[in-house]
Amino acid sequence: MMLIVCADATHLPFKERCFDTVVSLETLEHIKDQKTFLNNIKVCLKRNGKLILSTPNKMYSSPLLPKPLNSYHTREHYLGTLLKLLSCGFKISHIYGGKNVSGLELLRRMLGSLLKFLLSKLSVKPCIIDDFYHRILHLVLTTRKRTRKLALVDPDPNSITHEELKATSNIVPYQYFIVCADSTS
């Protein structure tokens, strides 16, 4: 039997200590009160319960910007701020980086997000900003195609590895983080 519950993530309607594991995939960045959300998860977990959480890497999704570029995201995290947020109630057992990106791709994302941010300050509509950004990117890629063959293909999901990270740097070349943590109560 499967039970589906629709609820506010900051007011979970479950009994205390009722779950062995909670999985939160790409949710945290959409919630305004992230501490309350994590506290509710902690309350719902049994002693030594596990949290598996994935969230975008701010260094990739909105690098160096005060607010996320994705209008549906309330707050994104670098690795350090994510670990600090989780330290209130959870003991991190593993941190993984998902979907490795090259240093050049990371730099392109940084410059692109800075460009989008500056254009948004000119009161340009987001759809126009995105269109402009993609036209520039297309121009750069087609120019590169003339000088050498460059084929854009969708990545094979089997080739996307998740590498375990050390909590020593905020600059990590991954699109998202996967954190496995144990409840501390």
Backbone bond lengths (Angstrom), bond angles and torsions (degrees), N, CA, C in turn:
res aa  C-N    CA-C-N  psi(-1)  N-CA   C-N-CA  omega(-1)  CA-C   N-CA-C  phi
1 M - - - 1.439 - - 1.523 108.77 -
2 M 1.317 115.97 134.95 1.455 120.86 178.90 1.523 108.68 -116.17
3 L 1.307 114.84 135.35 1.457 121.44 178.90 1.517 108.01 -115.17
4 I 1.317 116.67 127.66 1.458 121.29 178.15 1.519 108.10 -111.57
5 V 1.334 115.94 128.63 1.462 121.37 -178.70 1.523 108.40 -124.56
6 C 1.309 116.18 129.68 1.460 121.80 173.90 1.527 106.52 -103.32
7 A 1.348 116.79 120.91 1.462 119.73 -175.79 1.515 110.48 -150.48
8 D 1.313 114.89 162.91 1.460 122.60 173.87 1.532 107.30 -72.80
9 A 1.321 117.18 124.68 1.467 121.18 -175.95 1.518 113.31 -64.37
10 T 1.340 117.30 -19.10 1.465 119.15 178.40 1.526 111.63 -93.53
11 H 1.334 117.30 -0.37 1.479 122.57 176.69 1.524 108.13 -140.74
12 L 1.310 116.33 67.87 1.462 120.51 -176.30 1.531 110.68 -69.13
13 P 1.334 117.44 133.16 1.471 121.67 -174.34 1.533 113.86 -91.00
14 F 1.321 117.70 38.78 1.451 120.55 -177.05 1.518 110.64 -112.82
15 K 1.332 114.93 157.30 1.462 120.35 176.54 1.524 109.69 -67.16
16 E 1.315 115.12 157.54 1.461 119.60 175.90 1.522 109.84 -65.58
17 R 1.305 114.86 143.02 1.465 123.60 175.10 1.538 113.26 52.40
18 C 1.315 115.27 50.93 1.475 118.37 -178.09 1.533 113.71 -107.74
19 F 1.332 118.89 -9.69 1.465 120.61 -177.70 1.527 111.53 -119.59
20 D 1.335 115.33 142.33 1.461 121.28 173.45 1.530 110.36 -77.82
21 T 1.335 115.13 -38.38 1.465 121.64 -176.13 1.519 109.92 -142.09
22 V 1.321 115.73 141.47 1.471 121.97 171.92 1.523 106.72 -121.40
23 V 1.336 116.05 131.21 1.459 122.40 178.02 1.523 107.73 -113.70
24 S 1.311 116.17 123.66 1.470 122.04 179.53 1.521 107.84 -125.48
25 L 1.323 116.18 103.62 1.455 121.25 -177.52 1.523 110.40 -103.90
26 E 1.331 115.23 116.84 1.467 122.05 175.95 1.531 111.63 52.15
27 T 1.323 116.65 47.46 1.462 123.50 -179.74 1.516 111.79 -114.29
28 L 1.302 116.76 -44.37 1.463 123.14 -171.94 1.527 112.51 -50.18
29 E 1.309 117.26 -43.41 1.467 121.38 -175.46 1.536 113.23 -67.92
30 H 1.320 117.62 -13.69 1.470 121.74 179.95 1.529 112.71 -92.94
31 I 1.320 118.04 -6.24 1.464 122.07 -172.29 1.526 110.22 -104.92
32 K 1.338 115.70 129.96 1.472 120.05 179.88 1.520 111.55 -67.29
33 D 1.323 116.71 -50.62 1.466 120.95 -176.99 1.528 109.20 -96.51
34 Q 1.320 115.61 79.30 1.455 121.32 -174.35 1.523 112.63 -67.98
35 K 1.331 118.09 -34.25 1.473 120.43 178.71 1.527 110.58 -64.66
36 T 1.329 117.23 -43.21 1.470 120.28 178.77 1.524 110.41 -63.14
37 F 1.323 116.49 -41.54 1.462 121.18 177.58 1.531 110.44 -57.60
38 L 1.331 116.92 -48.84 1.464 120.62 -179.55 1.524 111.75 -67.28
39 N 1.322 117.76 -36.36 1.473 120.68 176.23 1.525 110.68 -63.85
40 N 1.329 117.94 -39.60 1.459 121.08 177.67 1.525 111.21 -64.58
41 I 1.317 116.28 -39.53 1.466 119.55 176.35 1.523 109.33 -62.29
42 K 1.329 116.60 -45.52 1.466 121.09 -179.67 1.528 110.97 -58.75
43 V 1.330 117.40 -42.56 1.469 121.55 179.89 1.530 110.66 -64.11
44 C 1.316 116.95 -35.92 1.471 121.02 -178.41 1.527 113.16 -76.93
45 L 1.332 117.46 -19.54 1.461 120.39 -177.80 1.523 111.65 -81.35
46 K 1.329 114.65 140.47 1.465 120.36 172.89 1.522 109.00 -67.11
47 R 1.321 116.34 166.11 1.465 119.47 176.17 1.533 108.88 -54.79
48 N 1.308 115.74 135.84 1.465 122.74 -176.26 1.530 112.56 60.25
49 G 1.335 116.48 25.35 1.458 120.61 176.75 1.528 110.85 -68.85
50 K 1.304 115.81 161.55 1.461 121.60 -175.55 1.529 111.43 -112.46
51 L 1.323 114.83 140.49 1.460 122.46 172.14 1.524 107.46 -114.96
52 I 1.324 115.97 128.94 1.457 121.73 172.84 1.517 105.43 -118.23
53 L 1.334 115.83 118.10 1.454 120.82 -171.96 1.522 110.00 -132.73
54 S 1.320 116.43 135.38 1.464 119.72 172.49 1.518 108.34 -122.14
55 T 1.321 115.13 146.49 1.466 121.14 -179.39 1.528 108.11 -157.32
56 P 1.334 118.11 152.44 1.469 119.61 -179.84 1.526 112.34 -64.54
57 N 1.294 115.12 151.24 1.455 122.71 173.57 1.533 107.23 -85.35
58 K 1.318 117.45 115.28 1.463 121.39 -179.09 1.523 111.53 -56.94
59 M 1.315 117.49 -30.88 1.462 120.49 179.09 1.524 110.63 -61.75
60 Y 1.335 117.18 -25.82 1.458 120.96 178.01 1.525 112.06 -97.44
61 S 1.339 117.65 -42.43 1.465 120.50 -171.60 1.523 114.22 -82.71
62 S 1.320 118.58 -37.54 1.469 121.99 -179.19 1.530 110.31 -148.88
63 P 1.322 117.29 57.50 1.464 119.22 -172.46 1.525 113.31 -62.10
64 L 1.320 114.49 135.81 1.460 123.67 172.57 1.527 114.45 64.52
65 L 1.308 118.45 11.34 1.459 121.21 -178.25 1.530 111.06 -103.69
66 P 1.335 117.41 148.85 1.464 119.67 -179.41 1.528 113.39 -69.99
67 K 1.340 117.11 -32.41 1.463 121.38 179.73 1.516 109.38 -125.63
68 P 1.339 117.18 151.38 1.475 119.43 178.23 1.527 111.63 -61.99
69 L 1.315 116.44 146.36 1.461 120.77 175.35 1.525 111.32 -70.18
70 N 1.322 116.60 -33.08 1.463 120.85 177.64 1.528 108.10 -73.41
71 S 1.303 116.95 117.14 1.466 120.71 -175.20 1.525 112.95 -66.12
72 Y 1.319 118.65 -15.99 1.465 122.14 178.54 1.529 112.27 -87.27
73 H 1.317 116.92 -9.91 1.457 121.05 178.95 1.525 109.71 -92.33
74 T 1.337 115.80 132.07 1.464 119.43 177.91 1.519 111.10 -89.95
75 R 1.326 117.08 -35.25 1.465 121.16 179.40 1.518 109.14 -158.80
76 E 1.314 115.46 131.47 1.456 121.82 175.10 1.526 107.75 -112.36
77 H 1.330 116.31 162.58 1.462 120.28 -173.39 1.512 112.70 -128.67
78 Y 1.340 114.22 142.48 1.456 120.90 161.97 1.525 104.96 -77.74
79 L 1.312 117.53 168.76 1.462 120.48 -177.53 1.526 111.71 -57.66
80 G 1.332 117.78 -44.98 1.466 121.18 -178.04 1.506 113.77 -60.72
81 T 1.347 117.60 -45.72 1.467 119.82 -178.93 1.529 111.09 -69.87
82 L 1.320 116.89 -32.57 1.468 120.03 177.15 1.523 110.62 -65.00
83 L 1.325 116.59 -45.56 1.462 119.98 -179.46 1.524 111.27 -66.36
84 K 1.319 117.26 -35.98 1.468 120.74 177.23 1.531 110.19 -65.03
85 L 1.324 117.22 -43.30 1.465 121.17 178.33 1.524 110.97 -61.06
86 L 1.325 116.97 -42.08 1.466 121.02 -177.90 1.526 113.03 -75.81
87 S 1.324 117.31 -19.00 1.468 120.00 -176.97 1.534 112.64 -67.03
88 C 1.308 117.21 -16.97 1.475 121.06 177.27 1.518 109.03 -84.69
89 G 1.316 116.60 75.45 1.456 119.61 176.36 1.509 115.94 120.82
90 F 1.327 117.02 -9.81 1.462 119.33 -178.52 1.520 110.39 -133.51
91 K 1.327 114.72 146.76 1.463 121.12 174.29 1.523 106.38 -108.31
92 I 1.326 116.26 117.91 1.454 121.42 -176.99 1.530 109.51 -70.38
93 S 1.329 116.40 126.46 1.456 119.55 176.51 1.530 111.31 -101.47
94 H 1.345 117.15 -36.96 1.466 121.09 179.34 1.527 109.11 -147.28
95 I 1.324 115.31 145.61 1.458 122.02 173.13 1.526 106.20 -128.00
96 Y 1.315 116.42 128.57 1.451 120.56 179.16 1.517 109.35 -121.59
97 G 1.326 114.88 148.92 1.458 120.86 172.29 1.502 107.44 -105.19
98 G 1.308 116.92 132.40 1.457 120.73 -178.68 1.512 111.50 -112.19
99 K 1.295 116.94 139.83 1.453 126.98 178.14 1.531 110.77 60.30
100 N 1.289 115.32 82.13 1.459 123.15 -179.48 1.523 110.78 -60.64
101 V 1.333 116.39 139.39 1.460 121.49 175.22 1.527 108.52 -123.55
102 S 1.314 115.27 150.65 1.472 119.61 -179.48 1.527 109.88 -74.64
103 G 1.309 115.41 162.09 1.460 120.63 176.63 1.517 111.20 -60.29
104 L 1.333 117.13 -36.81 1.461 121.37 178.27 1.526 110.62 -65.87
105 E 1.328 117.16 -42.49 1.467 120.92 177.63 1.525 110.42 -63.92
106 L 1.322 117.62 -40.74 1.456 121.44 178.11 1.528 110.14 -62.94
107 L 1.322 117.68 -42.04 1.465 121.42 177.29 1.526 110.62 -64.32
108 R 1.333 117.17 -41.63 1.467 121.26 177.88 1.524 110.60 -60.85
109 R 1.340 116.84 -41.32 1.465 120.71 178.54 1.530 110.63 -64.09
110 M 1.334 115.98 -41.24 1.466 119.82 179.72 1.528 110.82 -62.37
111 L 1.330 116.31 -48.32 1.465 120.14 -179.74 1.529 111.05 -65.72
112 G 1.336 116.43 -39.97 1.463 120.27 178.94 1.516 112.31 -64.60
113 S 1.327 117.52 -42.50 1.465 119.39 -179.52 1.525 110.60 -69.59
114 L 1.327 117.31 -34.33 1.459 120.41 175.74 1.526 110.53 -64.63
115 L 1.331 117.12 -42.23 1.456 121.80 177.44 1.527 110.55 -61.78
116 K 1.336 116.82 -46.41 1.475 120.13 178.68 1.517 111.00 -60.65
117 F 1.324 116.16 -41.72 1.463 120.80 179.98 1.526 110.71 -62.31
118 L 1.329 116.97 -46.39 1.465 120.35 -179.28 1.529 111.26 -64.48
119 L 1.323 117.21 -40.50 1.465 120.28 177.54 1.525 111.41 -65.64
120 S 1.331 117.12 -35.26 1.465 119.42 179.31 1.524 111.41 -66.41
121 K 1.335 117.45 -28.43 1.464 121.19 177.58 1.529 111.60 -69.43
122 L 1.321 116.40 -16.98 1.465 121.03 177.63 1.529 111.28 -89.75
123 S 1.329 116.40 13.80 1.471 123.44 -180.00 1.523 112.55 60.29
124 V 1.306 116.41 35.24 1.457 121.70 175.71 1.522 107.86 -87.39
125 K 1.329 117.23 137.32 1.462 121.21 -179.77 1.531 110.38 -61.97
126 P 1.349 117.00 141.98 1.475 120.08 -178.03 1.524 114.14 -55.70
127 C 1.331 118.23 -36.48 1.470 119.36 -179.14 1.529 110.77 -66.60
128 I 1.326 117.63 -33.16 1.466 120.74 177.61 1.529 109.47 -71.53
129 I 1.321 116.29 -39.22 1.462 120.64 177.42 1.525 110.07 -61.10
130 D 1.341 116.61 -47.53 1.469 120.35 179.60 1.528 111.28 -61.37
131 D 1.342 116.16 -42.39 1.457 120.28 179.69 1.534 110.32 -62.13
132 F 1.326 116.63 -45.77 1.461 121.73 178.46 1.527 110.75 -60.17
133 Y 1.313 115.73 -47.15 1.465 121.68 -179.02 1.534 110.64 -59.82
134 H 1.337 117.31 -44.89 1.465 120.63 -178.28 1.525 111.92 -71.12
135 R 1.336 117.55 -31.53 1.466 119.84 175.30 1.529 110.82 -65.78
136 I 1.338 116.12 -43.19 1.467 120.20 177.71 1.525 109.92 -62.99
137 L 1.334 116.61 -45.11 1.465 120.66 179.19 1.530 110.67 -61.05
138 H 1.338 116.95 -43.32 1.459 121.56 179.13 1.535 110.23 -61.75
139 L 1.331 116.40 -42.81 1.455 121.10 178.53 1.528 111.06 -60.65
140 V 1.322 116.60 -44.56 1.465 121.01 179.11 1.525 110.32 -63.57
141 L 1.331 116.98 -44.53 1.460 120.01 -178.46 1.522 111.98 -67.30
142 T 1.337 118.55 -39.88 1.464 119.81 179.60 1.516 110.92 -70.19
143 T 1.334 117.73 -31.99 1.461 120.68 174.97 1.521 109.68 -65.55
144 R 1.330 116.37 -41.54 1.468 120.48 178.51 1.526 110.65 -66.44
145 K 1.343 117.52 -31.90 1.468 120.58 -179.90 1.525 110.85 -65.54
146 R 1.333 116.60 -33.81 1.461 119.43 -179.87 1.523 111.39 -66.93
147 T 1.321 115.87 -33.35 1.462 118.69 -178.27 1.528 112.10 -86.27
148 R 1.297 117.35 -26.93 1.468 120.56 176.51 1.523 108.12 -157.42
149 K 1.298 115.21 155.28 1.464 119.85 -179.59 1.522 109.25 -70.39
150 L 1.347 116.59 125.23 1.454 121.98 178.34 1.524 107.27 -133.94
151 A 1.303 116.96 117.13 1.453 121.15 -179.44 1.523 109.11 -111.02
152 L 1.319 115.83 124.73 1.457 120.43 175.81 1.518 108.21 -91.25
153 V 1.310 116.40 123.15 1.454 121.08 179.89 1.516 108.72 -133.27
154 D 1.317 115.91 153.80 1.456 119.74 173.78 1.523 108.10 -69.95
155 P 1.332 116.48 138.24 1.469 117.83 -178.06 1.518 111.72 -70.29
156 D 1.312 115.17 146.99 1.455 121.51 173.93 1.523 107.12 -71.93
157 P 1.349 118.89 122.05 1.464 119.89 -177.90 1.526 113.23 -57.04
158 N 1.326 117.28 -26.85 1.459 119.99 179.26 1.525 112.21 -72.48
159 S 1.339 116.53 -18.32 1.461 119.13 -178.94 1.527 112.27 -88.91
160 I 1.322 117.80 -4.88 1.461 121.45 179.84 1.520 107.99 -86.84
161 T 1.307 114.93 105.86 1.450 119.27 -178.00 1.514 110.56 -94.91
162 H 1.301 115.98 154.48 1.456 122.41 175.22 1.519 106.52 -112.80
163 E 1.321 114.63 112.74 1.452 119.32 -177.54 1.514 109.99 -101.96
164 E 1.323 115.67 139.69 1.455 119.74 178.90 1.522 109.32 -72.38
165 L 1.329 115.85 136.11 1.461 122.31 -177.00 1.512 110.79 -108.61
166 K 1.305 115.03 160.17 1.454 121.93 170.96 1.517 107.09 -104.86
167 A 1.318 117.19 144.09 1.465 121.78 -175.92 1.522 111.19 -82.33
168 T 1.328 117.15 55.17 1.456 119.31 -176.06 1.520 114.15 -118.38
169 S 1.322 118.62 -7.81 1.455 120.06 -176.76 1.513 110.64 -147.49
170 N 1.328 116.45 145.33 1.464 120.97 173.59 1.524 111.30 -85.37
171 I 1.319 117.92 -19.33 1.455 120.84 -177.18 1.518 108.08 -93.52
172 V 1.309 114.93 93.80 1.461 120.95 179.47 1.524 107.89 -126.09
173 P 1.330 117.26 135.23 1.460 120.75 -172.60 1.534 114.52 -85.20
174 Y 1.312 115.94 59.28 1.462 120.44 179.42 1.521 109.30 -132.57
175 Q 1.328 115.81 151.26 1.460 119.77 -179.86 1.523 112.24 -76.26
176 Y 1.310 117.47 -29.32 1.468 119.78 -178.46 1.518 110.05 -150.53
177 F 1.322 113.87 166.11 1.462 121.34 177.63 1.514 109.47 -113.42
178 I 1.314 115.77 146.98 1.454 122.57 169.39 1.530 106.02 -122.49
179 V 1.311 115.75 121.89 1.458 120.38 -177.57 1.517 108.69 -116.12
180 C 1.314 116.25 131.74 1.456 122.43 173.08 1.530 106.18 -110.48
181 A 1.332 116.41 124.36 1.465 120.23 -175.19 1.526 109.49 -138.64
182 D 1.334 113.95 155.57 1.455 121.60 177.14 1.515 108.01 -108.22
183 S 1.333 115.14 142.20 1.461 120.13 175.45 1.533 108.37 -67.41
184 T 1.341 116.45 138.43 1.470 119.34 -177.39 1.518 113.58 -90.09
185 S 1.318 117.27 0.29 1.484 117.33 178.68 1.501 111.72 -117.57
